[in-house]
Amino acid sequence: MVKPTLAPGTVIDGFRLGELVHRGGMSELWLVTRPGDTTPLLMKVPLIKEGADPAAVVGFEMEQMIMPRLSGPHVPKFVAAGDFSVQPYIVMERIDGRSLLSRLKELPLPYNEAASLGAKIATAVCALHRQNVVHLDIKPSNIVFRPGGEAVLLDYGLSHHAQLPDLMQEEFRVPFGTAPYMSPEQLKGNRSDPRSDIFALGVLLYFFSTALRPFGEGETLRAMRRRLWRDPVPPRKLRPDYPPWLQEIVLRCLEIEASWRYPTAAQLAFDLGHPDQVKLTQRSERLRRDPFTVVLRRRFNTDLTQPRRKTDVTAQLAAAPIVATAVDLAADVSLNDALRITTRRILATLPAARLACINVNKVHRLAIDTTLDAGGHSKQVDRLVGLRHWAEPLKLDSARLTVHVLEGVDPADAIVEFARANRVDHLLIGARDPSLMRSLLGSVSAKVAAEAGCSVTIVRPLRDD
C-alpha cells in the first residue's frame, strides 16, 4: 500500500494529524486527535527515506515492542501502533509538563534543587527497571515532568527489555547511545546492566550542579573509550562550596566499574532524599583525579576492556533491596529481639541490601506536643540513639544503615508513607500481644500489612515455651 502523505488534517487509523511539534533526524512528532477521546495525544512517526540510518528503523521497532508493556506515572501511556507495511507510528499520551532540556540555560542549579531533580529521575528509573527495562539513553531531552512533579522517561528506541529480543544487539556491533552519557559497559557492548542508567544519572547530576559534563563532549568512539580508564575531575575542584554528600553520590554513580556504583536506582534515590545520612568516604573529600599510575593500570587492564556478560536485570534488583524495619522502642524486649533476629536473617542473604530503621513519634491531632521529655532531653535525638542501639548487634557497615524518626497522628499511616516515598522493597514490623483495644481498633501491624505497597513480614515476640 502507498503510505499516506503526512500533513495536518491527514487521518491515519482514525487519528487526525494536527500540528507538527518536532522534527528530528530520526522521527517526527505530531499532535493528533481521535473522535471521542479527550486525552491529549502525540504521534511519533519514523523518518524513512533514502540514506536513513538503519538503526533508526530497528530502534523504532524496539520502541513499538517495549512501550505497550510499560505502565505507571513515569512513562507515557501507550495508545496505539501502526504497522510498517502501511504507516509505522506510535500514539502515546502527550505529557503536559516541562522538559528537563529547558533547564539547561539555568545551569548550574542550586545543589539541593539538582539533588531533588535527581531523586525524581532516579525514582522513574527505578520504576522502569522493575518492569525489566534498562533505558540506556537517559539525558535531558528524554525527561519531562508532569504537573504533579513526577519524572517521565521518553524514547525507548535504544532500550533493552529483559524478556524481549534485543534487536539492536542482534543487528549491530557498535554501541548506541548519547556520547556524554554512555557508561563504560555500554561502550563494551553490554546493553543489559541497569547500572548503566545510574551512570547516566551521575552525568546528569554532575552537569546540572557544575554546568560542565564530566567527560566532555567527545563523540568519537576513541574519545568515549577514555572513560574506561579516566575518572572525571571531582566537582569540589570546580566549585569549592560543593557539598561533600553530593560529591559522594555523584562520584559513586560515575565509578568506572559498575559494581562500585549504587546497585539500584532506588538506593540512589534514597540517598538523594536523605543527604544528612549519606555515608561519606574518601570520594567526598577528593580534589584531584586519580593518579596517572592508577590510570595506566586501568588502561592496560584487559578485564576492563573486554565485553561483559549479559546482566540479569531482575536478579540485580533482587540482590539489593531496601529493607525497612519498624521498631517500637517501647515494646517488650522479646519482641524487639525477635525483630532483630528476623532482620539479621534477611540481610545475611542480601549483602547489597540496605536497612532503614524507623520509629514513629505519635503526635496528637489537636494538642500541642512537646519536643523535650521530662528530663529536658530531645525526644527525637533519644529515639535516634535508641534505633542505633537496637541495630548495633546487626554489625552492619554504616553505609548500609540509616535511622529515621517519623512523626504522625497514625503510626501505621506514617510507616506506609515512608515505605512508599522511599521505594521500600520489604518491610518488617512487630506485632504486640492481642488486647481488647487492638481487637476493636485494629493493630498497627495489620494496617501496615494491608496498605503497604511492598512485601511485609509481621514478627511475633519470642516465647520460652
ChimeraX attribute file (.defattr): number of C-alpha atoms within 10 A of each C-alpha:
attribute: neighborCount
match mode: 1-to-1
recipient: residues
	/A:1	6
	/A:2	7
	/A:3	11
	/A:4	11
	/A:5	10
	/A:6	15
	/A:7	13
	/A:8	14
	/A:9	12
	/A:10	15
	/A:11	17
	/A:12	18
	/A:13	11
	/A:14	11
	/A:15	19
	/A:16	18
	/A:17	21
	/A:18	17
	/A:19	13
	/A:20	16
	/A:21	10
	/A:22	11
	/A:23	14
	/A:24	9
	/A:25	10
	/A:26	17
	/A:27	16
	/A:28	17
	/A:29	20
	/A:30	22
	/A:31	20
	/A:32	26
	/A:33	19
	/A:34	16
	/A:35	8
	/A:36	6
	/A:37	8
	/A:38	8
	/A:39	12
	/A:40	14
	/A:41	21
	/A:42	25
	/A:43	24
	/A:44	21
	/A:45	21
	/A:46	23
	/A:47	17
	/A:48	14
	/A:49	8
	/A:50	6
	/A:51	6
	/A:52	13
	/A:53	13
	/A:54	11
	/A:55	17
	/A:56	19
	/A:57	19
	/A:58	18
	/A:59	21
	/A:60	23
	/A:61	20
	/A:62	22
	/A:63	19
	/A:64	22
	/A:65	17
	/A:66	19
	/A:67	22
	/A:68	15
	/A:69	12
	/A:70	18
	/A:71	14
	/A:72	11
	/A:73	14
	/A:74	24
	/A:75	24
	/A:76	21
	/A:77	18
	/A:78	19
	/A:79	14
	/A:80	15
	/A:81	21
	/A:82	15
	/A:83	11
	/A:84	12
	/A:85	9
	/A:86	12
	/A:87	19
	/A:88	19
	/A:89	22
	/A:90	22
	/A:91	23
	/A:92	22
	/A:93	15
	/A:94	16
	/A:95	19
	/A:96	11
	/A:97	15
	/A:98	15
	/A:99	17
	/A:100	16
	/A:101	13
	/A:102	11
	/A:103	13
	/A:104	13
	/A:105	9
	/A:106	10
	/A:107	14
	/A:108	16
	/A:109	18
	/A:110	14
	/A:111	16
	/A:112	15
	/A:113	12
	/A:114	21
	/A:115	23
	/A:116	15
	/A:117	21
	/A:118	22
	/A:119	24
	/A:120	20
	/A:121	25
	/A:122	24
	/A:123	25
	/A:124	23
	/A:125	29
	/A:126	25
	/A:127	21
	/A:128	21
	/A:129	25
	/A:130	13
	/A:131	17
	/A:132	21
	/A:133	26
	/A:134	26
	/A:135	25
	/A:136	29
	/A:137	24
	/A:138	28
	/A:139	21
	/A:140	16
	/A:141	14
	/A:142	15
	/A:143	20
	/A:144	24
	/A:145	20
	/A:146	15
	/A:147	11
	/A:148	7
	/A:149	12
	/A:150	18
	/A:151	27
	/A:152	23
	/A:153	24
	/A:154	19
	/A:155	20
	/A:156	24
	/A:157	24
	/A:158	26
	/A:159	23
	/A:160	26
	/A:161	22
	/A:162	18
	/A:163	10
	/A:164	12
	/A:165	12
	/A:166	18
	/A:167	15
	/A:168	22
	/A:169	17
	/A:170	8
	/A:171	11
	/A:172	13
	/A:173	9
	/A:174	12
	/A:175	19
	/A:176	19
	/A:177	18
	/A:178	15
	/A:179	19
	/A:180	18
	/A:181	25
	/A:182	25
	/A:183	31
	/A:184	24
	/A:185	25
	/A:186	19
	/A:187	21
	/A:188	17
	/A:189	19
	/A:190	18
	/A:191	27
	/A:192	26
	/A:193	25
	/A:194	28
	/A:195	28
	/A:196	27
	/A:197	26
	/A:198	29
	/A:199	28
	/A:200	22
	/A:201	25
	/A:202	24
	/A:203	26
	/A:204	26
	/A:205	27
	/A:206	26
	/A:207	20
	/A:208	25
	/A:209	24
	/A:210	21
	/A:211	17
	/A:212	17
	/A:213	18
	/A:214	23
	/A:215	20
	/A:216	13
	/A:217	13
	/A:218	13
	/A:219	12
	/A:220	9
	/A:221	12
	/A:222	9
	/A:223	13
	/A:224	20
	/A:225	18
	/A:226	15
	/A:227	20
	/A:228	21
	/A:229	20
	/A:230	20
	/A:231	19
	/A:232	19
	/A:233	17
	/A:234	23
	/A:235	27
	/A:236	19
	/A:237	14
	/A:238	13
	/A:239	11
	/A:240	9
	/A:241	10
	/A:242	18
	/A:243	16
	/A:244	20
	/A:245	21
	/A:246	25
	/A:247	22
	/A:248	21
	/A:249	25
	/A:250	28
	/A:251	25
	/A:252	22
	/A:253	28
	/A:254	27
	/A:255	22
	/A:256	22
	/A:257	16
	/A:258	20
	/A:259	9
	/A:260	12
	/A:261	22
	/A:262	22
	/A:263	21
	/A:264	26
	/A:265	27
	/A:266	26
	/A:267	23
	/A:268	24
	/A:269	26
	/A:270	21
	/A:271	21
	/A:272	25
	/A:273	19
	/A:274	14
	/A:275	16
	/A:276	10
	/A:277	17
	/A:278	21
	/A:279	17
	/A:280	16
	/A:281	13
	/A:282	8
	/A:283	16
	/A:284	22
	/A:285	16
	/A:286	18
	/A:287	14
	/A:288	13
	/A:289	14
	/A:290	15
	/A:291	10
	/A:292	10
	/A:293	9
	/A:294	12
	/A:295	17
	/A:296	12
	/A:297	11
	/A:298	17
	/A:299	17
	/A:300	11
	/A:301	13
	/A:302	10
	/A:303	10
	/A:304	17
	/A:305	17
	/A:306	11
	/A:307	14
	/A:308	16
	/A:309	12
	/A:310	12
	/A:311	15
	/A:312	14
	/A:313	22
	/A:314	15
	/A:315	9
	/A:316	17
	/A:317	22
	/A:318	16
	/A:319	15
	/A:320	20
	/A:321	23
	/A:322	24
	/A:323	23
	/A:324	26
	/A:325	24
	/A:326	23
	/A:327	22
	/A:328	20
	/A:329	15
	/A:330	7
	/A:331	13
	/A:332	12
	/A:333	12
	/A:334	14
	/A:335	23
	/A:336	23
	/A:337	14
	/A:338	17
	/A:339	25
	/A:340	22
	/A:341	15
	/A:342	17
	/A:343	22
	/A:344	17
	/A:345	11
	/A:346	14
	/A:347	18
	/A:348	12
	/A:349	10
	/A:350	14
	/A:351	13
	/A:352	19
	/A:353	22
	/A:354	22
	/A:355	24
	/A:356	22
	/A:357	22
	/A:358	23
	/A:359	24
	/A:360	23
	/A:361	18
	/A:362	14
	/A:363	16
	/A:364	12
	/A:365	10
	/A:366	7
	/A:367	7
	/A:368	8
	/A:369	10
	/A:370	10
	/A:371	11
	/A:372	13
	/A:373	11
	/A:374	8
	/A:375	6
	/A:376	8
	/A:377	11
	/A:378	13
	/A:379	16
	/A:380	19
	/A:381	13
	/A:382	13
	/A:383	20
	/A:384	18
	/A:385	13
	/A:386	17
	/A:387	23
	/A:388	15
	/A:389	11
	/A:390	17
	/A:391	22
	/A:392	11
	/A:393	11
	/A:394	16
	/A:395	9
	/A:396	15
	/A:397	9
	/A:398	13
	/A:399	13
	/A:400	16
	/A:401	21
	/A:402	22
	/A:403	20
	/A:404	19
	/A:405	17
	/A:406	16
	/A:407	16
	/A:408	15
	/A:409	14
	/A:410	15
	/A:411	21
	/A:412	21
	/A:413	17
	/A:414	20
	/A:415	27
	/A:416	20
	/A:417	16
	/A:418	17
	/A:419	22
	/A:420	14
	/A:421	12
	/A:422	19
	/A:423	22
	/A:424	24
	/A:425	21
	/A:426	19
	/A:427	26
	/A:428	23
	/A:429	26
	/A:430	22
	/A:431	19
	/A:432	18
	/A:433	10
	/A:434	10
	/A:435	10
	/A:436	8
	/A:437	9
	/A:438	13
	/A:439	9
	/A:440	8
	/A:441	8
	/A:442	13
	/A:443	17
	/A:444	19
	/A:445	21
	/A:446	15
	/A:447	15
	/A:448	25
	/A:449	19
	/A:450	12
	/A:451	14
	/A:452	21
	/A:453	17
	/A:454	17
	/A:455	12
	/A:456	21
	/A:457	19
	/A:458	16
	/A:459	20
	/A:460	16
	/A:461	18
	/A:462	15
	/A:463	8
	/A:464	5
	/A:465	3
